[in-house]
Amino acid sequence: MAAILSHHPAEICSDSGVVELRWGEGRSRRRTSRSKDALGMSNMGFRRSVGTKWVLLLGAMMMTAGASTHNALPSGTILPVRLNNSISSKKTKAGQTVTARIMQDVPLPDRGRVRGGTRILGHIMDVSPASANSGARISFSFDAIEFAGRKAPISTNLRAIASLREIEDAQDPAWGTDRGTGPNAYTTVQVGGDVVYRGGGHVISGHTVVGEPVANGVLVRVSNRAGEPCRTDVDGNEWLQALWLFSSDACGAYGFPGMKIVHAGRTNPIGEIILESPHREIDIRSGSGMLLRVDRR
């Protein structure tokens, strides 16, 4: 079903918060030397508003996951999520549902946003446990976003994944003396090495300011390291992205020894994410983090 565009801007309210969808005309992260260098520096209602000519009305495109090739969100949008389920090559079965939660408000073009707390839905596609002759392999996809208990389709690829331990470490203060100041004033090190100076500072990559801390995360300009497969801007989008606890150039797997993203889902089969571990089982615990990126589709 195609999306319907309205001349009336709207604010889409869900049980997890308010989601404004507006378009318009008018690997380990332990304290590396790079980090140390930087440290040295439920009803759904629609309320009319003013200022945007076109708005995507979510109610016109509610459908089951995977039922459409249209995206409910703009291509290139990064969704920082935390897994609600564990994924294991020993215990998880094909067809099993997997869900995740967006961990901070995600900005969209024309001042729109997806509120933190919104659920992303997916499913396990295939599971191969490790054996004497081969490693473990898991494929899955996240292909729907849920508003007010209803689903709208998205197609996503995986930019980065971090273990529960990495996620916890990224929330701890870099300096012991920070513990008396409270989390809003901590200096922390992101998954991938960026340093966040909360309480009035910036997000620093090396010696370069790449963004700013915000409530529950960061807003940064996405970059990539030489030789890494992850992209920067997609389809010309240049807005600051919500990366939660991840660095501006975070790419790949962190905190999972030997595990690799062998297919991110950017190319055929679009949306299918494949992880492999050559020598051990794959065990992704609930609470692990991911950066999903919306594809053009």
C-alpha positions as CSV (number, residue, x, y, z in Angstrom):
1,M,0.0,0.0,0.0
2,A,1.4,3.3,-1.0
3,A,1.9,6.1,1.6
4,I,-0.6,8.9,1.5
5,L,0.6,12.5,1.8
6,S,-1.4,15.2,3.4
7,H,-1.2,18.9,3.4
8,H,-1.8,18.9,7.1
9,P,1.3,18.4,9.3
10,A,0.7,15.9,12.0
11,E,2.1,14.6,15.2
12,I,1.7,10.8,15.5
13,C,1.2,9.8,19.2
14,S,2.0,6.3,20.3
15,D,2.0,4.5,23.6
16,S,5.8,4.8,23.6
17,G,5.8,8.5,23.0
18,V,5.2,11.0,20.2
19,V,6.6,10.2,16.7
20,E,6.7,13.1,14.3
21,L,7.2,12.0,10.7
22,R,7.6,15.2,8.6
23,W,8.9,15.6,5.1
24,G,8.6,18.9,3.4
25,E,9.4,21.3,0.7
26,G,9.1,24.7,2.8
27,R,36.6,-4.3,17.8
28,S,37.1,-4.0,21.3
29,R,36.5,-0.6,22.6
30,R,38.8,-0.7,25.6
31,R,40.6,2.5,26.2
32,T,42.8,2.7,23.2
33,S,45.6,5.2,22.6
34,R,43.2,7.0,20.3
35,S,40.7,7.4,23.1
36,K,43.4,8.6,25.5
37,D,44.6,11.2,23.0
38,A,41.0,12.6,22.8
39,L,40.7,12.5,26.6
40,G,43.6,14.7,26.8
41,M,41.6,17.4,25.0
42,S,-3.4,4.3,24.0
43,N,-5.1,6.2,21.3
44,M,-3.4,7.4,18.2
45,G,-4.2,11.1,17.7
46,F,-3.3,13.6,15.1
47,R,-2.7,17.2,16.1
48,R,-2.2,19.8,13.5
49,S,0.8,22.0,13.7
50,V,2.4,24.7,11.5
51,G,5.4,24.9,9.3
52,T,5.6,21.8,7.1
53,K,3.7,21.3,3.9
54,W,3.7,17.6,3.5
55,V,3.5,14.9,6.1
56,L,3.4,11.1,5.9
57,L,0.3,9.9,7.6
58,L,1.2,6.6,9.3
59,G,-2.3,5.3,9.5
60,A,-2.4,5.1,5.7
61,M,0.4,2.7,5.5
62,M,-0.1,0.4,8.5
63,M,0.5,-3.2,7.4
64,T,2.4,-6.3,8.4
65,A,6.1,-6.4,8.3
66,G,7.5,-7.2,4.9
67,A,4.2,-6.6,3.1
68,S,5.5,-3.6,1.1
69,T,8.7,-2.4,-0.5
70,H,8.0,1.1,0.7
71,N,9.9,2.5,3.7
72,A,8.2,4.3,6.6
73,L,11.4,6.3,7.2
74,P,13.8,8.2,4.9
75,S,16.7,6.3,3.4
76,G,19.9,6.7,5.3
77,T,18.3,7.2,8.7
78,I,20.3,5.5,11.4
79,L,18.3,3.7,14.2
80,P,20.3,3.1,17.4
81,V,18.6,0.1,19.1
82,R,19.0,-2.2,22.0
83,L,18.0,-5.9,21.7
84,N,15.0,-7.1,23.7
85,N,15.9,-10.7,22.9
86,S,19.0,-12.8,23.0
87,I,20.1,-14.4,19.8
88,S,22.0,-17.7,20.0
89,S,23.2,-20.1,17.3
90,K,22.6,-22.9,19.8
91,K,19.1,-21.9,21.0
92,T,17.5,-19.6,18.5
93,K,15.3,-21.0,15.8
94,A,14.4,-19.8,12.3
95,G,11.1,-17.9,12.2
96,Q,11.6,-16.7,15.8
97,T,10.6,-13.0,16.4
98,V,13.2,-10.6,17.5
99,T,12.6,-7.0,18.7
100,A,14.6,-4.0,19.6
101,R,14.0,-0.6,21.1
102,I,15.2,2.8,19.8
103,M,17.4,4.3,22.5
104,Q,17.2,8.0,21.8
105,D,15.1,10.4,19.8
106,V,16.1,10.0,16.1
107,P,16.0,13.2,14.0
108,L,14.5,13.2,10.5
109,P,14.5,15.8,7.8
110,D,12.3,18.9,8.3
111,R,12.6,18.7,12.1
112,G,10.7,15.5,12.4
113,R,11.8,12.7,14.8
114,V,11.1,9.2,15.9
115,R,10.9,9.1,19.7
116,G,13.2,6.9,21.8
117,G,11.4,3.9,23.0
118,T,9.8,3.0,19.7
119,R,10.0,-0.7,18.9
120,I,11.7,-2.2,15.8
121,L,10.5,-5.7,14.8
122,G,12.2,-8.5,12.9
123,H,12.6,-12.2,12.7
124,I,15.3,-14.9,12.5
125,M,15.7,-16.2,8.9
126,D,18.3,-19.0,9.3
127,V,20.5,-20.5,12.1
128,S,23.5,-22.8,11.7
129,P,25.2,-23.9,15.0
130,A,28.9,-24.4,15.1
131,S,30.1,-28.0,14.3
132,A,33.4,-29.8,14.1
133,N,33.7,-28.8,10.5
134,S,32.2,-25.3,10.4
135,G,31.6,-22.2,12.4
136,A,28.2,-20.7,13.5
137,R,26.0,-18.6,11.3
138,I,22.9,-16.6,11.9
139,S,20.8,-14.5,9.5
140,F,18.0,-12.2,10.5
141,S,16.2,-9.0,9.4
142,F,14.5,-6.0,11.0
143,D,11.7,-5.0,8.7
144,A,9.0,-3.1,10.6
145,I,8.6,-0.2,13.0
146,E,5.7,-0.2,15.5
147,F,3.6,2.8,16.3
148,A,0.7,2.5,18.7
149,G,0.8,-1.2,18.3
150,R,0.6,-1.1,14.5
151,K,3.4,-1.9,12.1
152,A,4.8,0.1,9.2
153,P,7.5,-1.4,6.9
154,I,11.1,-0.5,6.8
155,S,14.2,-2.1,5.2
156,T,17.4,-1.9,7.2
157,N,21.0,-2.9,7.1
158,L,23.5,-3.4,10.0
159,R,26.2,-0.8,10.4
160,A,27.5,-1.9,13.8
161,I,26.8,-4.3,16.6
162,A,28.2,-4.2,20.2
163,S,28.0,-6.7,23.0
164,L,26.2,-6.1,26.3
165,R,29.6,-5.5,28.0
166,E,30.6,-2.9,25.4
167,I,27.3,-1.1,25.9
168,E,27.7,-1.1,29.7
169,D,31.3,0.1,29.4
170,A,30.3,3.0,27.2
171,Q,28.0,4.3,30.0
172,D,30.7,4.3,32.7
173,P,32.7,7.4,33.3
174,A,36.2,7.5,31.9
175,W,37.6,9.1,35.0
176,G,36.9,7.8,38.5
177,T,36.6,11.3,39.8
178,D,33.5,11.7,37.5
179,R,31.4,9.3,39.6
180,G,30.5,12.1,42.1
181,T,29.2,14.4,39.4
182,G,26.3,12.3,37.9
183,P,25.8,10.7,34.5
184,N,24.9,14.0,32.8
185,A,28.4,15.3,33.5
186,Y,30.4,12.2,32.8
187,T,33.2,12.0,30.3
188,T,32.6,8.7,28.5
189,V,34.2,6.7,25.7
190,Q,31.8,5.5,23.0
191,V,31.8,2.1,21.3
192,G,34.5,2.6,18.7
193,G,36.6,5.3,20.6
194,D,34.9,8.7,20.4
195,V,35.0,10.6,23.6
196,V,31.8,12.4,24.9
197,Y,32.2,15.4,27.2
198,R,28.8,15.8,28.8
199,G,27.8,18.8,30.8
200,G,28.6,21.3,28.2
201,G,31.3,19.7,26.1
202,H,31.4,18.0,22.7
203,V,31.8,14.6,21.1
204,I,35.4,14.3,20.0
205,S,36.9,11.8,17.5
206,G,40.7,12.0,17.8
207,H,41.1,15.8,18.1
208,T,38.1,16.7,15.9
209,V,34.6,17.8,17.1
210,V,32.1,15.5,15.4
211,G,28.9,16.2,17.3
212,E,27.2,17.0,20.6
213,P,25.9,15.0,23.5
214,V,22.1,15.1,23.9
215,A,19.6,13.4,26.2
216,N,20.2,9.6,26.2
217,G,22.9,9.7,23.5
218,V,24.7,11.9,20.9
219,L,24.0,13.6,17.6
220,V,27.0,13.4,15.3
221,R,28.2,13.6,11.7
222,V,28.7,10.0,10.5
223,S,32.1,9.2,9.1
224,N,34.1,6.1,8.2
225,R,37.6,4.8,8.6
226,A,39.8,4.1,5.6
227,G,39.2,0.5,4.4
228,E,35.9,0.1,6.3
229,P,32.8,-0.8,4.3
230,C,30.4,1.5,6.2
231,R,29.1,4.5,4.4
232,T,28.8,8.2,5.5
233,D,25.9,10.1,4.0
234,V,23.3,8.1,2.0
235,D,21.2,9.7,-0.8
236,G,22.7,13.1,0.1
237,N,21.3,13.2,3.6
238,E,23.6,15.3,5.7
239,W,21.7,15.8,8.9
240,L,23.2,14.8,12.3
241,Q,22.5,11.2,13.2
242,A,21.5,9.7,16.5
243,L,24.2,7.1,17.5
244,W,23.4,6.6,21.2
245,L,26.6,5.0,22.6
246,F,28.4,4.4,19.3
247,S,31.2,6.4,17.7
248,S,30.8,8.5,14.6
249,D,32.8,5.9,12.6
250,A,31.6,2.8,14.4
251,C,31.5,-0.1,11.9
252,G,31.4,-3.8,12.3
253,A,31.2,-6.0,15.5
254,Y,32.5,-5.0,18.9
255,G,33.0,-7.3,21.8
256,F,32.3,-10.6,19.9
257,P,35.7,-12.2,19.4
258,G,35.9,-13.7,15.9
259,M,32.4,-12.8,14.9
260,K,32.0,-10.8,11.7
261,I,29.2,-9.1,9.7
262,V,29.5,-11.1,6.5
263,H,26.4,-9.5,4.9
264,A,25.1,-6.2,6.2
265,G,21.9,-6.3,4.1
266,R,22.8,-3.4,1.8
267,T,23.0,-5.6,-1.3
268,N,21.0,-8.6,-2.4
269,P,19.4,-10.1,-0.5
270,I,18.4,-6.6,0.7
271,G,17.6,-6.4,4.4
272,E,19.1,-9.8,5.3
273,I,21.8,-9.5,7.9
274,I,24.3,-12.4,8.2
275,L,26.7,-12.9,11.1
276,E,29.4,-15.6,11.2
277,S,31.7,-16.9,13.9
278,P,34.4,-19.3,12.6
279,H,35.4,-21.0,15.8
280,R,32.6,-20.6,18.4
281,E,28.9,-20.3,18.8
282,I,27.2,-16.9,18.3
283,D,25.8,-15.6,21.5
284,I,24.3,-12.1,21.4
285,R,22.7,-11.3,24.7
286,S,19.6,-9.2,25.3
287,G,20.8,-5.6,25.9
288,S,23.4,-5.7,23.2
289,G,23.3,-2.7,20.8
290,M,23.0,-2.2,17.1
291,L,23.1,0.6,14.6
292,L,20.5,-0.2,11.9
293,R,20.4,2.0,8.8
294,V,17.3,2.4,6.7
295,D,17.8,1.4,3.1
296,R,16.3,2.9,-0.1
297,R,13.6,0.5,-1.0
